[in-house]
Amino acid sequence: MLSVIRNYKANAIASFLGYKSLAEKAFDQVDEEEFFVQIDEESNSIAVLVKHISGNQISRFTDFLTTDGEKSDRNRDSEFITGNDDRESLMARWEKGWENLISTLNGLDDGDFSKTVMIRGEDHTVVEAINRQLTHYSYHVGQIVFLAKHLKSADWKTLSVPRNRSREFNEFLERKKKRGKERSSPLDGPAEFLSREGDKRK
């Protein structure tokens, strides 16, 4: 049972870091103006998503085991307003949120996974609480990637398996396996494939 818990914890941390990396590869492709673009009245900008994700992380993972994940001092509505923010300050906030999340997860011991935590007054097992945030952040990271791709259009450098290259990608993974190399993360594998193949296509 302990090996299952430890495997889950390691996998959860790796998954969170994978989504962080994916978002940052999208950030790297947009300029300052594009970072703040709102494509329609109902859409969030990349900047807003950065602010919201980090605000959620600070709230959820501060005193994770002992206080409600929705902190009384959190102003969630303000996370969707970036009028006085610049990219540098938002990226500092982004790093703070992820640091809070990862340090909290690293600090959990095996016994903590039998505990119950609260989010908005509702009981969650520790695994349920972690999974809730993992799915939440992956949802928003997908939005970030979509927005960056939309804004860059033909200049976008793909972060996933390129179109019409699935068979080559699978062959790349098979060659890697035969060489005894570590399995690629699902989020990092395509970038590794493109890098090693020297691919310049979208």
N, C-alpha and C positions, 0 to 999 in steps of 0.2 A: 504493500500500500504506500509506503514511504517513497518508493521509486516512482510510483505514478504521480504523487504530489510534486515531487521534485522535477519530473519531466514536464508536468503541466506548467509549473512556475517558469522553468527555463524557456519553454515554448511560448508562453504568454509574453515574457520580456522580449524575446527575439521578434515576435510578431509586432509588438508595439514599436520597437526600434525600426523594423522594416517599413512600417507605415510612415514613421517620422522621416526616414531616408527618402521614401518615394515622394512625399510632399516637398522635401527640400530640393530634389532634382527638378521638380516643377517650378519652384521659386526661382531657381537658377536661370530659367529660360525667359523670365518676364522682367521687364524694366520697372522703374519706380512708378510710372504712370499706370502701367498695366496691373500692377500689384493692387491698385485701389479702384480699378474699373468695376462698375456695377452694370452688367449687361442689360438689365431691365429693372423695373421698379420692385419686383418681387424677389430678385436674386441678390445673394450676398457676394461681395467682392472677396478676393483671396485674402485681403487684409482683415476683413470681418471674420472670416473663418479661422484665421490664425488667432485673432483675439478671443473668439468664442472657445476654441479648443483649449487654449491655455487657461482661460478662466475656469472652464469645467475641470481641468486637471488639478488646478490649485485647490478648488473647492472639494473635489471628490477624494483626493489622495492626501490631504493634510489631516493628520490625526485619523487616518483611515479606519482603524479598528475601534475607536472610542467615541467618535462624534458623527452626527448625521452628515452624509456626503454633500447635502445641499446646505452650505454654511449660511448662518444668519446674516453675515456681512457681505455675502455675494450679491452683486447687482447684475443679474444676468442680462437685463435689458440693455445695459450700457455696453455690453460686449458686441452689440450689433450697430454701434456708432463709432466711427473712426475719425471724426472731424478734426480733432487736435492731435492725432497720432501720426507718427512718421514710420517708415519701414524699419529703421534701426531700433526704435523703441519697441515695436511690435515683435521683432525677432528676438530681442532680449527677453520679452515676456514669454515668447514661444519656448525658448530654452529653459526658462525657469519652470514652466509647466511640466515639460518632459523630465527635467531633473527631479522634480517633486514626485512624479509618477514612478520613475525607475528606482529612485532611492527607497521609496516606500515598498515596492515589490521586492527589491533585494533584501529588505529588512524583515520580511515575513519568514517565520520559521514554520516547521512542519505542523506544529500544533495550532497555529493561527488559522489553518484551513478548515478547522472544525468550528470556527466561531461564526457568529452572525453579525452583520453590520447593517446600518440603516441608510437608506437613501430616500429623502422626502417622506420620512416617517414610515417607510415600508421595510420589512425585514428582507435581507438578502444573505445567502451564504457568501463567503468570501469569493468563491468561484463565480457565482452569479454576478456579484458586483464587478469583478474583473472583466467577465465576458460582456457585461452591459457596456462598459467603457470601450472595450476593444471593438465592438461592433459600431458604437457611436463614432469613434475616431476614424475607423475605416470608411464609414459613410461620408464623412466630411472630407477626408483625404481624396476620395474619389471625386468629390465636387471640385476640389482644388485642381486636380489633374485635368478634369474636363475643362475648367475655365482657362487654365494655362494653354491647353491645346487649342481651344477655340480662339484665344487671343493671338497665338503665334501662327495659326493656320499652316501655310506651306513651310514655314520655318521651324515647325515643331520637330523635335528629336524624340522619337518614340521611347517610352518607358516600359513597353510591353513587347511581347513577341511580334515582330513585324508581319504585316500582311503577306500572305503567300510564302511564309518562311517556316511554317509549323514543322514540316518534316525535317528541315535542316536543324531546327532548334532541338527536336527530339534526338536527332543523331548526335548533336553536340553533347547533350546530356548523357547519352549512352557511351560516347567516347570518354567522357569525364569519369563515369562510373567504372569503366574498364581500367582506367589508370589508377583507380583506387583513391580518387579525389573525394573530398567531402561533398555531400549533396548540397546543391545550391538552394538558397532560400527562394520560395516561389516569387518573391518580389524582386530579388536581386539577380536571378538567373538570366532574364532577358538582357539586362545591361551587361552582364559578364559575357554572354553570347555575342552581342554586338561589338564589344570591345575586343574580344579575342579573334573574332572573324574579320575585324577591320571594316565592318559594314558601315556604309555612309547613307544607305537608303532609309526612307521613313518607314 
